[in-house]
Amino acid sequence: LYEGFGEGTEDEIAVITNKVLLILAVATSIDAMAAGFTLNLLDLTPFVSMAIIGIITFAFGFLGVYMGTKGGAFLEDKAEKIGGMILIGIGIKIVIEHIFYS
C-alpha cells in the first residue's frame, strides 16, 4: 500500500544496503523455518509435500502471468493497492482466528 499510494517510493525502496539485505535474510529464514515446522505436522511424505508445493506454485505463477498479460493495462495502477489490501485482510483474518477461535 505504501508504494501504491506514494509517488517516487520505488527510488527510496530500491536502495539496497547491507542492513536491508540482513533484515530480508532474517525474515526469509524465519518464514522458511515456520514452513518447515508446519510440514512436520502433516502426515505426508516429503515427496508428496514437494509435489503439492510445486504444483500449487506453478499453478499460481501461471495464473498470475496469464492475468497480468490480460488485465495488466487495466490493473496497472491498482495492482499494488489491491495486493496490499488483500495481504492486510489475510493478516486481520489470522489475528481474529487466533483471538476468538484458539
C-alpha positions as CSV (number, residue, x, y, z in Angstrom):
1,L,0.0,0.0,0.0
2,Y,2.9,2.4,0.8
3,E,4.2,2.0,-2.8
4,G,0.7,2.2,-4.3
5,F,-0.2,5.5,-2.7
6,G,3.2,7.1,-2.7
7,E,5.0,8.9,-5.5
8,G,8.6,8.1,-6.0
9,T,8.7,5.4,-3.4
10,E,10.4,3.0,-5.8
11,D,13.5,5.1,-5.6
12,E,13.5,5.1,-1.8
13,I,12.9,1.3,-1.6
14,A,15.4,0.5,-4.4
15,V,18.3,1.4,-2.3
16,I,19.7,-1.9,-1.1
17,T,22.2,-1.7,1.8
18,N,23.8,-4.4,3.9
19,K,21.2,-3.7,6.6
20,V,18.3,-4.2,4.3
21,L,19.8,-7.5,3.0
22,L,20.3,-8.7,6.5
23,I,16.7,-7.9,7.5
24,L,15.4,-9.6,4.4
25,A,17.6,-12.7,5.0
26,V,16.4,-13.0,8.6
27,A,12.7,-12.6,7.6
28,T,13.1,-15.2,4.8
29,S,14.8,-17.6,7.2
30,I,12.0,-17.2,9.8
31,D,9.4,-17.8,7.1
32,A,11.2,-21.0,5.9
33,M,11.6,-22.2,9.5
34,A,7.9,-21.8,10.2
35,A,7.0,-23.6,6.9
36,G,9.4,-26.4,7.9
37,F,7.9,-26.9,11.3
38,T,4.4,-27.0,10.0
39,L,5.3,-29.6,7.3
40,N,6.2,-32.0,10.1
41,L,2.7,-31.7,11.5
42,L,1.2,-33.1,8.3
43,D,1.0,-36.8,7.8
44,L,2.7,-36.7,4.3
45,T,5.9,-37.9,2.9
46,P,8.5,-35.3,1.9
47,F,8.0,-36.2,-1.8
48,V,4.2,-35.7,-1.7
49,S,4.8,-32.4,0.1
50,M,7.3,-31.2,-2.5
51,A,4.9,-32.3,-5.3
52,I,2.0,-30.4,-3.8
53,I,4.1,-27.3,-3.2
54,G,5.5,-27.5,-6.7
55,I,2.1,-27.9,-8.4
56,I,0.4,-25.1,-6.5
57,T,3.4,-22.8,-7.0
58,F,3.3,-23.5,-10.8
59,A,-0.5,-23.1,-11.0
60,F,-0.5,-19.7,-9.2
61,G,2.6,-18.5,-11.0
62,F,1.0,-19.4,-14.4
63,L,-2.3,-17.8,-13.3
64,G,-0.5,-14.6,-12.2
65,V,1.4,-14.3,-15.5
66,Y,-1.8,-15.0,-17.5
67,M,-3.8,-12.5,-15.5
68,G,-1.0,-10.0,-15.9
69,T,-0.9,-10.2,-19.6
70,K,-4.7,-10.0,-20.0
71,G,-5.5,-7.4,-17.3
72,G,-2.2,-5.7,-16.9
73,A,-3.1,-2.4,-18.6
74,F,-6.4,-2.2,-16.7
75,L,-4.9,-3.0,-13.3
76,E,-1.6,-1.3,-13.8
77,D,-2.1,1.4,-11.2
78,K,-4.4,-0.5,-8.9
79,A,-2.4,-3.8,-8.6
80,E,-0.2,-2.7,-5.7
81,K,-3.2,-1.3,-3.7
82,I,-5.3,-4.4,-4.3
83,G,-2.4,-6.7,-3.3
84,G,-1.7,-4.7,-0.2
85,M,-5.3,-4.7,0.9
86,I,-5.5,-8.5,0.3
87,L,-2.4,-9.1,2.4
88,I,-3.8,-6.8,5.2
89,G,-7.1,-8.7,5.0
90,I,-5.3,-12.1,5.4
91,G,-3.4,-10.7,8.4
92,I,-6.6,-9.5,10.1
93,K,-8.3,-12.8,9.4
94,I,-5.4,-14.7,11.1
95,V,-5.4,-12.4,14.1
96,I,-9.2,-12.8,14.5
97,E,-8.9,-16.6,14.3
98,H,-6.1,-16.6,16.9
99,I,-8.0,-14.3,19.3
100,F,-11.5,-15.8,19.1
101,Y,-11.0,-19.4,18.0
102,S,-8.0,-20.6,19.8
